[in-house]
Amino acid sequence: MTARDPEFVAALRHRVAGKVRESEPVARFSTYRIGGPATVLLPARAEDVGAALTLARDAGVPWFTIGLGSNILLPDEGLDALVIRIGKGLDRVTQRGESWTVGAGLPAPLAARRTAEAGFGGLHIFVGVPGSVGGGVYMNAGCHGGDWAEVVERVTVVDETGQDTVLNRGDIPFTYRRSGLEGRVVLEATVRLRQEEQKHLDEAIAEMFEWRQSGTPFNQPCCGSVFKNPAGPSWKQESGPSTAGQLIEAAGLKSFSVGGAQVSPMHANYFVNTGSATSADVKKLIQHVQGVVHERFGVRLEPEVKLIGTRGEYQNKE
Ligand SMILES: Cc1cc2nc3c(=O)[nH]c(=O)nc-3n(C[C@H](O)[C@H](O)[C@H](O)COP(=O)(O)OP(=O)(O)OC[C@H]3O[C@@H](n4cnc5c(N)ncnc54)[C@H](O)[C@@H]3O)c2cc1C
């Protein structure tokens, strides 16, 4: 059975309070604006996620979680998997002293602003990272020298048993851009923040924004960094070529395109959809860039963007 099966869709609608959309173009849930139709669940509450996962398991239907779709390349053919889109309904924020609990569906830039406006630093660095809290934790997203692993105290997840589990920081094997939370859906995260002087936070946010604006093609669909940096985080690194972007630029590939996918003329580690890009175009561009960089510098670039197959499977090797 697949998630497109009318029987599965009917059973799902019966179990959840959220909306179930059939043949929904998933391109609208990806910042690349690429991806064909799928059955999509928009959970209205955390319980919907557990119910959907157990139903999918029992029916033998694969599933895939999407947050704000800012780090994924979805298939042109669409998905046979059930797509669970975590957003509104799982976006509450609560605070107890320095401990903040943020829902997985909350956009990270909003979490950054809300906590910073209350005088707390730690999440403020994510003000320009256009993902969700859940996607950030799952990816261990990071920037400006920090990442989610640094602030997380505990994370509530649910798996195919439908049961919520609270994982303490020490139980989560965070590494560079990875949490090890495969097979689970993040429902919320509790982070420990630090009280900081408001002026300092405002200045830091303004500086980060300026840095982002000057180097990000915000006016074109893209998914941020396509490749991991071979040597880890790179912010404000002075010499090169050593980061993925520097290597691609030094290989003369800025503005190189395949179909509607182009290496951004602004930032070589960002590939943009110039309007008509398909998933196949982006994959071909990735392969071409990997080949040229390997030939020129002997470095094998590994995609940071998650390449997703029609059953919701990851096509990148981890
Ligand atoms: C302009 C731009 C700038 C960016 N800058 C940065 C940056 O500086 N640093 C950085 O690290 N990233 C950056 N990114 C990439 C991206 O924003 C982050 O990786 C982000 O955290 C992904 O969150 P998301 O909600 O969009 O996840 P998605 O793209 O929706 O999903 C990414 C992965 O997380 C999984 N996932 C999503 N939500 C959940 C959940 N609730 N539970 C379990 N798994 C989940 C998905 O299944 C998928 O495997 C940038 C992207 C863009 C477009």
The ligand as a MOL file (V3000), in Angstrom:
LIG
                    3D

  0  0  0     0  0            999 V3000
M  V30 BEGIN CTAB
M  V30 COUNTS 53 58 0 0 0
M  V30 BEGIN ATOM
M  V30 1 C 18.8460 30.7850 2.6150 0
M  V30 2 C 19.1850 29.6050 3.4940 0
M  V30 3 C 20.1680 29.7140 4.4620 0
M  V30 4 C 20.5050 28.6350 5.2770 0
M  V30 5 N 21.4770 28.7920 6.2040 0
M  V30 6 C 21.8070 27.7490 7.0040 0
M  V30 7 C 22.8320 27.8720 7.9990 0
M  V30 8 O 23.4460 28.9230 8.1640 0
M  V30 9 N 23.1160 26.7930 8.7560 0
M  V30 10 C 22.4630 25.6030 8.6160 0
M  V30 11 O 22.7700 24.6510 9.3500 0
M  V30 12 N 21.4940 25.4620 7.6930 0
M  V30 13 C 21.1480 26.4890 6.8840 0
M  V30 14 N 20.1730 26.3300 5.9470 0
M  V30 15 C 19.5110 25.0080 5.7750 0
M  V30 16 C 18.2370 24.8380 6.6040 0
M  V30 17 O 17.5890 26.0800 6.8340 0
M  V30 18 C 18.4920 24.1530 7.9500 0
M  V30 19 O 19.0860 22.8900 7.7950 0
M  V30 20 C 17.1640 23.9860 8.7010 0
M  V30 21 O 17.4170 23.6830 10.0280 0
M  V30 22 C 16.2470 22.9120 8.1020 0
M  V30 23 O 15.0010 23.0050 8.7630 0
M  V30 24 P 13.6580 22.7080 7.9740 0
M  V30 25 O 12.5300 22.8280 8.9300 0
M  V30 26 O 13.5480 23.5430 6.7590 0
M  V30 27 O 13.8950 21.1850 7.5940 0
M  V30 28 P 13.4550 20.4280 6.2470 0
M  V30 29 O 14.2310 20.9540 5.0870 0
M  V30 30 O 11.9800 20.4380 6.1330 0
M  V30 31 O 13.9700 18.9560 6.5850 0
M  V30 32 C 15.3570 18.7180 6.7340 0
M  V30 33 C 15.5200 17.3480 7.3890 0
M  V30 34 O 14.9920 17.4150 8.6980 0
M  V30 35 C 13.9470 16.4540 8.8720 0
M  V30 36 N 12.9210 17.0740 9.7160 0
M  V30 37 C 12.2970 18.2670 9.5470 0
M  V30 38 N 11.4640 18.5020 10.5810 0
M  V30 39 C 11.5590 17.4280 11.4060 0
M  V30 40 C 10.9500 17.0650 12.6420 0
M  V30 41 N 10.0490 17.8520 13.2670 0
M  V30 42 N 11.3100 15.8810 13.2000 0
M  V30 43 C 12.2100 15.0480 12.6030 0
M  V30 44 N 12.8070 15.3440 11.4370 0
M  V30 45 C 12.4970 16.5150 10.8570 0
M  V30 46 C 13.4500 16.1450 7.4630 0
M  V30 47 O 12.8550 14.8580 7.4030 0
M  V30 48 C 14.7450 16.2470 6.6690 0
M  V30 49 O 15.4680 15.0650 6.7790 0
M  V30 50 C 19.8140 27.4080 5.1270 0
M  V30 51 C 18.8000 27.3070 4.1670 0
M  V30 52 C 18.4810 28.3860 3.3570 0
M  V30 53 C 17.3630 28.2380 2.3390 0
M  V30 END ATOM
M  V30 BEGIN BOND
M  V30 1 1 1 2
M  V30 2 1 2 3
M  V30 3 2 2 52
M  V30 4 2 3 4
M  V30 5 1 4 5
M  V30 6 1 4 50
M  V30 7 2 5 6
M  V30 8 1 6 7
M  V30 9 1 6 13
M  V30 10 2 7 8
M  V30 11 1 7 9
M  V30 12 1 9 10
M  V30 13 2 10 11
M  V30 14 1 10 12
M  V30 15 2 12 13
M  V30 16 1 13 14
M  V30 17 1 14 15
M  V30 18 1 14 50
M  V30 19 1 15 16
M  V30 20 1 16 17
M  V30 21 1 16 18
M  V30 22 1 18 19
M  V30 23 1 18 20
M  V30 24 1 20 21
M  V30 25 1 20 22
M  V30 26 1 22 23
M  V30 27 1 23 24
M  V30 28 2 24 25
M  V30 29 1 24 26
M  V30 30 1 24 27
M  V30 31 1 27 28
M  V30 32 2 28 29
M  V30 33 1 28 30
M  V30 34 1 28 31
M  V30 35 1 31 32
M  V30 36 1 32 33
M  V30 37 1 33 34
M  V30 38 1 33 48
M  V30 39 1 34 35
M  V30 40 1 35 36
M  V30 41 1 35 46
M  V30 42 1 36 37
M  V30 43 1 36 45
M  V30 44 2 37 38
M  V30 45 1 38 39
M  V30 46 1 39 40
M  V30 47 2 39 45
M  V30 48 1 40 41
M  V30 49 2 40 42
M  V30 50 1 42 43
M  V30 51 2 43 44
M  V30 52 1 44 45
M  V30 53 1 46 47
M  V30 54 1 46 48
M  V30 55 1 48 49
M  V30 56 2 50 51
M  V30 57 1 51 52
M  V30 58 1 52 53
M  V30 END BOND
M  V30 END CTAB
M  END
